[in-house]
């Protein structure tokens, strides 16, 4: 039997990149998925690629909005009957050195990553408490562990996701809800491949495995956390970085 047979998942930022890879892996393992993204057209294209309305649903969602997040989760329950897995993946970047970064650039990155993750975690936990089970998976970054030049906003938000998740895990464990974190390193996406060659080469030199990760390699860890294979794990952080942050 597929690892997620009969489960219902929500993935924010699920229309592309890591989020899309996670949604695809979940469906391949038997789940049905609601793809939440700020870009509804992108979500609809993703759902078409994922197999259509029998297994997936597209929703527009601004994760900074509590009402949007509640509507996203309600759609999962209404369409597919439950909410078993929540992946808080939505994110943006507004890179700049601290000296040049505007307050707006700082605030929007913190809001999307950290408040968005908080909204998704607490609203999913409300539903999962009533069921007595559920897995919440929050996507951080090794930037939140090591820091990155020009990313005081992003690194702060990604570090905050770890603390948020550990605190939430302690609050909901007795209700049967698990909260875990995936911390990707350099993953091959459209964003990373747009880096200047010199910056890319520098990053590759820092990775003991000598290559970037693939979105599917993050997705496989998400499947593990979503499934019963990780049933005694909560409040943990899995670094998927090819050894870069050792």
VEXKOLRO-108395 format. One record per residue: x, y, z of N, C-alpha, C in turn. Coordinates in steps of 0.1 Angstrom, whole numbers, padded with zeros to 4 digits, always signed. Example, Ala and Ser with C-alpha at 12.3 -4.5 7.8 and 13.67 -1.06 7.14 Angstrom:
REM residues 2
+0132-0057+0078+0123-0045+0078+0132-0033+0078;+0128-0022+0071+0137-0011+0071+0129+0000+0079;
REM end
This chain:
REM residues 246
+0008-0012+0000+0000+0000+0000+0009+0012+0000;+0004+0023-0007+0011+0035-0007+0012+0041+0007;+0023+0048+0010+0025+0053+0023+0015+0063+0028;+0008+0070+0019-0002+0081+0023-0016+0077+0018;-0019+0065+0016-0032+0061+0010-0043+0066+0019;-0052+0074+0013-0064+0079+0020-0062+0092+0027;-0050+0097+0027-0047+0109+0034-0050+0122+0026;-0052+0133+0033-0055+0145+0026-0044+0156+0031;-0038+0162+0021-0027+0172+0024-0030+0185+0018;-0025+0195+0025-0025+0209+0019-0010+0213+0018;-0007+0219+0007+0007+0224+0005+0006+0238+0000;+0012+0247+0008+0012+0261+0004+0024+0264-0004;+0023+0273-0013+0034+0275-0023+0036+0263-0032;+0025+0256-0034+0026+0243-0041+0025+0243-0056;+0025+0255-0062+0024+0255-0076+0037+0253-0084;+0048+0254-0077+0061+0253-0084+0072+0248-0074;+0084+0245-0080+0095+0243-0072+0094+0231-0061;+0099+0234-0049+0098+0224-0039+0084+0220-0035;+0075+0230-0034+0061+0228-0031+0054+0218-0041;+0057+0221-0054+0051+0212-0064+0056+0198-0063;+0069+0197-0061+0075+0183-0059+0070+0176-0048;+0067+0183-0037+0061+0176-0025+0046+0172-0028;+0039+0181-0035+0025+0177-0038+0025+0165-0048;+0034+0164-0057+0035+0153-0066+0039+0140-0059;+0048+0141-0050+0052+0129-0042+0041+0124-0033;+0033+0133-0028+0022+0129-0019+0012+0122-0028;+0008+0127-0039-0002+0120-0048+0004+0107-0052;+0016+0106-0056+0022+0093-0060+0021+0083-0049;+0021+0087-0036+0020+0079-0025+0005+0077-0019;-0004+0081-0028-0018+0078-0024-0026+0089-0018;-0020+0101-0016-0028+0112-0010-0035+0120-0020;-0045+0128-0015-0051+0138-0023-0046+0152-0017;-0044+0161-0026-0037+0174-0022-0044+0186-0027;-0045+0196-0018-0049+0209-0021-0037+0218-0023;-0036+0224-0034-0024+0232-0038-0028+0247-0035;-0022+0253-0025-0025+0267-0022-0013+0276-0027;-0017+0286-0034-0006+0295-0040-0012+0309-0042;-0004+0319-0041-0009+0333-0043-0013+0334-0058;-0007+0327-0067-0011+0327-0081-0020+0316-0084;-0033+0319-0085-0043+0309-0088-0041+0301-0101;-0038+0309-0111-0036+0303-0125-0024+0292-0124;-0014+0296-0117-0003+0286-0115-0007+0274-0107;-0016+0276-0097-0021+0265-0090-0030+0256-0099;-0038+0262-0107-0046+0254-0116-0038+0246-0126;-0027+0252-0131-0018+0245-0140-0011+0233-0133;-0008+0235-0120-0001+0225-0112-0011+0213-0110;-0023+0216-0107-0034+0206-0105-0035+0198-0118;-0036+0204-0129-0037+0197-0142-0025+0187-0144;-0013+0191-0140-0001+0183-0141-0002+0171-0131;-0008+0174-0120-0009+0164-0109-0019+0153-0111;-0028+0155-0121-0038+0145-0123-0052+0150-0123;-0054+0163-0121-0068+0168-0122-0076+0167-0109;-0089+0170-0109-0097+0172-0098-0100+0160-0089;-0097+0148-0095-0099+0136-0087-0089+0135-0076;-0077+0141-0078-0067+0139-0067-0062+0152-0062;-0065+0164-0068-0060+0176-0064-0070+0188-0066;-0068+0198-0058-0076+0210-0059-0067+0223-0058;-0070+0232-0067-0063+0245-0067-0070+0255-0059;-0063+0263-0051-0068+0274-0043-0059+0285-0043;-0064+0298-0044-0056+0309-0042-0055+0312-0027;-0043+0314-0022-0041+0317-0008-0029+0326-0005;-0032+0337+0002-0021+0345+0007-0019+0341+0021;-0008+0335+0024-0006+0329+0037-0005+0339+0049;-0003+0352+0045-0003+0362+0056-0017+0365+0061;-0027+0361+0053-0041+0363+0057-0046+0351+0064;-0050+0353+0076-0056+0342+0084-0069+0337+0078;-0077+0346+0072-0089+0342+0066-0086+0333+0053;-0076+0337+0046-0072+0329+0034-0068+0315+0038;-0060+0314+0049-0055+0301+0054-0067+0293+0059;-0076+0299+0066-0088+0291+0071-0096+0286+0059;-0098+0294+0049-0105+0290+0037-0098+0279+0030;-0085+0279+0029-0077+0269+0023-0079+0255+0029;-0079+0255+0043-0080+0243+0050-0094+0238+0050;-0104+0247+0050-0118+0243+0050-0121+0236+0036;-0114+0241+0026-0116+0236+0012-0112+0221+0012;-0101+0218+0019-0095+0205+0019-0105+0195+0026;-0111+0200+0037-0120+0192+0044-0133+0190+0036;-0138+0201+0030-0150+0200+0022-0149+0191+0010;-0138+0193+0003-0136+0185-0009-0132+0171-0007;-0123+0168+0002-0118+0155+0004-0121+0148+0017;-0127+0155+0027-0132+0149+0039-0123+0150+0051;-0111+0154+0050-0103+0155+0062-0091+0164+0060;-0083+0166+0070-0070+0173+0068-0060+0165+0077;-0051+0158+0070-0042+0149+0077-0027+0154+0077;-0024+0162+0066-0010+0167+0064-0011+0182+0060;-0003+0190+0067-0001+0204+0063+0013+0207+0061;+0016+0212+0049+0030+0216+0046+0030+0231+0044;+0037+0238+0053+0039+0253+0052+0052+0255+0044;+0050+0258+0031+0062+0259+0022+0063+0273+0016;+0052+0281+0015+0052+0293+0008+0063+0303+0013;+0069+0309+0003+0080+0318+0007+0084+0328-0004;+0091+0338-0001+0096+0348-0010+0110+0352-0006;+0117+0359-0015+0130+0365-0011+0129+0380-0015;+0136+0388-0007+0138+0402-0010+0153+0405-0005;+0162+0400-0013+0176+0400-0008+0182+0414-0009;+0190+0418+0001+0197+0431+0001+0206+0431+0013;+0217+0438+0013+0225+0439+0025+0217+0446+0036;+0220+0444+0048+0213+0450+0059+0214+0466+0058;+0225+0471+0053+0226+0485+0052+0217+0491+0042;+0214+0484+0031+0205+0489+0021+0190+0484+0021;+0188+0473+0029+0175+0467+0030+0165+0477+0036;+0153+0478+0029+0142+0487+0034+0134+0479+0045;+0127+0487+0052+0118+0481+0063+0108+0473+0056;+0103+0477+0044+0093+0469+0037+0098+0456+0033;+0111+0456+0028+0117+0443+0024+0118+0433+0036;+0122+0439+0047+0123+0430+0059+0109+0425+0063;+0099+0434+0064+0086+0430+0069+0079+0420+0061;+0080+0421+0047+0072+0412+0039+0078+0398+0039;+0091+0397+0040+0097+0384+0041+0094+0377+0054;+0095+0385+0065+0091+0379+0078+0076+0375+0078;+0068+0383+0072+0053+0381+0072+0050+0368+0064;+0055+0367+0052+0052+0355+0044+0057+0342+0050;+0070+0342+0054+0076+0330+0059+0071+0327+0073;+0073+0336+0082+0071+0333+0096+0056+0334+0101;+0050+0346+0097+0035+0346+0101+0027+0336+0092;+0031+0335+0080+0024+0325+0072+0025+0311+0077;+0037+0307+0082+0039+0294+0088+0031+0293+0101;+0031+0304+0109+0023+0304+0121+0008+0302+0118;+0003+0310+0109-0011+0308+0105-0014+0294+0101;-0006+0288+0092-0008+0275+0087-0007+0264+0098;+0002+0266+0107+0004+0256+0118-0007+0257+0128;-0011+0268+0132-0021+0269+0143-0035+0265+0137;-0038+0269+0125-0051+0266+0119-0052+0251+0116;-0042+0245+0111-0042+0231+0108-0043+0223+0121;-0035+0228+0131-0036+0221+0144-0050+0221+0150;-0057+0231+0148-0071+0232+0153-0079+0220+0148;-0078+0218+0135-0086+0207+0128-0080+0194+0132;-0067+0192+0133-0061+0179+0136-0064+0175+0150;-0064+0185+0159-0067+0182+0173-0081+0174+0174;-0090+0179+0167-0104+0172+0167-0103+0158+0162;-0094+0156+0152-0093+0142+0146-0084+0133+0155;-0076+0140+0163-0067+0132+0172-0054+0127+0165;-0052+0133+0153-0040+0129+0145-0037+0140+0135;-0025+0140+0130-0021+0149+0119-0006+0151+0119;-0001+0155+0107+0014+0158+0106+0015+0172+0099;+0022+0181+0106+0025+0194+0101+0040+0195+0098;+0043+0199+0086+0057+0199+0081+0060+0214+0077;+0069+0220+0083+0073+0233+0080+0086+0234+0073;+0087+0242+0063+0099+0243+0055+0107+0254+0059;+0119+0251+0064+0129+0262+0068+0140+0262+0058;+0152+0265+0062+0163+0266+0052+0176+0266+0061;+0187+0260+0055+0199+0261+0062+0204+0276+0063;+0198+0285+0056+0201+0299+0058+0197+0303+0072;+0187+0297+0078+0183+0300+0092+0193+0294+0102;+0202+0285+0098+0212+0280+0107+0225+0287+0106;+0229+0290+0093+0243+0295+0091+0243+0310+0088;+0231+0315+0084+0231+0329+0079+0236+0330+0065;+0231+0340+0057+0236+0342+0044+0237+0357+0041;+0249+0360+0035+0251+0374+0032+0240+0380+0024;+0234+0391+0028+0223+0398+0021+0209+0392+0024;+0208+0384+0034+0196+0377+0037+0192+0378+0052;+0194+0390+0058+0191+0391+0072+0176+0388+0074;+0167+0392+0065+0153+0390+0066+0150+0375+0065;+0154+0369+0054+0151+0355+0051+0157+0346+0061;+0170+0348+0065+0176+0340+0075+0169+0340+0089;+0165+0353+0092+0158+0354+0105+0145+0347+0105;+0137+0348+0093+0125+0341+0092+0126+0326+0093;+0136+0321+0086+0138+0306+0085+0143+0301+0099;+0151+0309+0106+0154+0304+0120+0142+0305+0129;+0134+0315+0127+0122+0316+0135+0112+0304+0133;+0112+0299+0121+0103+0287+0118+0107+0275+0127;+0120+0274+0129+0124+0262+0137+0119+0264+0152;+0121+0276+0157+0116+0278+0171+0101+0277+0172;+0094+0283+0162+0080+0282+0162+0075+0267+0162;+0081+0259+0153+0077+0245+0152+0080+0237+0164;+0091+0239+0171+0094+0232+0183+0084+0236+0194;+0081+0248+0195+0071+0252+0205+0057+0246+0202;+0053+0247+0189+0040+0242+0185+0040+0227+0188;+0051+0220+0185+0051+0205+0187+0049+0202+0201;+0054+0209+0211+0052+0207+0225+0037+0209+0229;+0031+0219+0222+0017+0222+0226+0007+0212+0221;+0010+0206+0209-0001+0197+0203+0003+0182+0203;+0014+0178+0209+0018+0164+0209+0008+0155+0216;+0003+0160+0227-0007+0152+0235-0020+0150+0227;-0023+0158+0217-0035+0157+0209-0033+0148+0197;-0021+0142+0196-0018+0133+0185-0013+0140+0172;-0009+0153+0173-0005+0161+0162+0010+0162+0163;+0017+0160+0151+0032+0161+0151+0036+0173+0143;+0046+0180+0147+0052+0191+0139+0066+0189+0137;+0071+0189+0125+0085+0187+0122+0090+0197+0111;+0103+0198+0110+0108+0208+0101+0118+0202+0091;+0117+0206+0078+0127+0203+0068+0135+0215+0065;+0148+0213+0065+0157+0225+0063+0166+0222+0051;+0161+0226+0039+0168+0224+0027+0181+0233+0026;+0190+0227+0018+0202+0235+0015+0200+0241+0001;+0210+0240-0007+0209+0245-0021+0202+0235-0030;+0190+0239-0034+0182+0229-0042+0180+0235-0056;+0181+0226-0066+0180+0231-0080+0166+0235-0083;+0164+0248-0083+0151+0254-0087+0154+0266-0097;+0143+0271-0102+0145+0283-0111+0152+0294-0104;+0149+0296-0092+0155+0307-0084+0170+0305-0083;+0174+0293-0079+0189+0291-0076+0196+0290-0090;+0190+0285-0100+0197+0284-0113+0199+0298-0119;+0192+0308-0114+0193+0321-0119+0205+0329-0113;+0212+0322-0104+0224+0328-0097+0235+0331-0107;+0243+0341-0105+0255+0343-0113+0264+0331-0111;+0271+0327-0122+0279+0315-0122+0289+0315-0110;+0295+0326-0108+0305+0327-0097+0299+0323-0083;+0287+0328-0081+0280+0325-0068+0276+0310-0068;+0272+0305-0079+0268+0291-0080+0280+0282-0077;+0291+0285-0083+0303+0277-0081+0308+0278-0067;+0307+0289-0060+0311+0291-0046+0302+0282-0038;+0289+0281-0040+0281+0273-0032+0284+0258-0034;+0286+0254-0046+0289+0240-0049+0302+0236-0042;+0312+0245-0041+0324+0242-0034+0322+0240-0019;+0311+0244-0014+0309+0243+0001+0301+0230+0004;+0297+0223-0006+0288+0211-0004+0297+0198-0005;+0298+0191+0005+0307+0179+0005+0302+0169-0006;+0289+0168-0009+0285+0159-0019+0287+0164-0033;+0291+0177-0034+0295+0183-0047+0284+0186-0057;+0272+0186-0053+0261+0189-0062+0249+0196-0055;+0240+0202-0062+0228+0207-0055+0218+0196-0053;+0209+0198-0044+0198+0189-0042+0187+0191-0053;+0179+0181-0055+0168+0181-0064+0155+0183-0055;+0145+0190-0060+0132+0191-0053+0127+0178-0048;+0128+0168-0056+0123+0154-0053+0130+0149-0040;+0142+0154-0037+0149+0149-0025+0144+0156-0013;+0138+0167-0014+0131+0173-0003+0117+0167-0002;+0111+0164-0013+0098+0158-0013+0098+0144-0006;+0108+0136-0008+0109+0123-0002+0110+0124+0013;+0116+0134+0019+0117+0136+0033+0103+0140+0038;+0096+0149+0030+0082+0153+0034+0073+0141+0034;+0074+0131+0025+0066+0119+0025+0069+0111+0038;+0082+0110+0042+0086+0103+0054+0079+0110+0066;+0080+0123+0068+0074+0130+0079+0058+0129+0079;+0053+0129+0067+0038+0128+0066+0032+0114+0069;+0041+0104+0068+0036+0090+0069+0038+0085+0083;+0034+0072+0085+0035+0066+0098+0050+0061+0101;+0058+0062+0090+0072+0059+0092+0079+0067+0103;+0074+0080+0105+0079+0089+0114+0070+0091+0126;+0062+0081+0130+0051+0082+0140+0056+0087+0153;+0069+0084+0157+0074+0088+0170+0083+0100+0169;+0082+0108+0159+0090+0120+0157+0082+0132+0157;+0086+0142+0166+0080+0155+0166+0090+0165+0171;+0089+0177+0166+0099+0187+0170+0112+0186+0164;+0114+0177+0154+0127+0175+0148+0130+0184+0136;+0143+0185+0133+0147+0193+0121+0156+0184+0113;+0152+0182+0100+0160+0174+0091+0167+0183+0081;+0180+0183+0082+0188+0191+0072+0190+0183+0059;+0186+0188+0048+0188+0181+0035+0196+0190+0026;+0209+0189+0029+0218+0199+0023+0231+0193+0017;+0232+0180+0015+0244+0174+0010+0256+0176+0019;+0253+0179+0031+0264+0181+0041+0269+0195+0042;+0263+0204+0035+0269+0218+0035+0269+0224+0048;+0259+0222+0057+0259+0229+0069+0264+0221+0081;+0272+0211+0079+0278+0203+0090+0288+0212+0098;
REM end
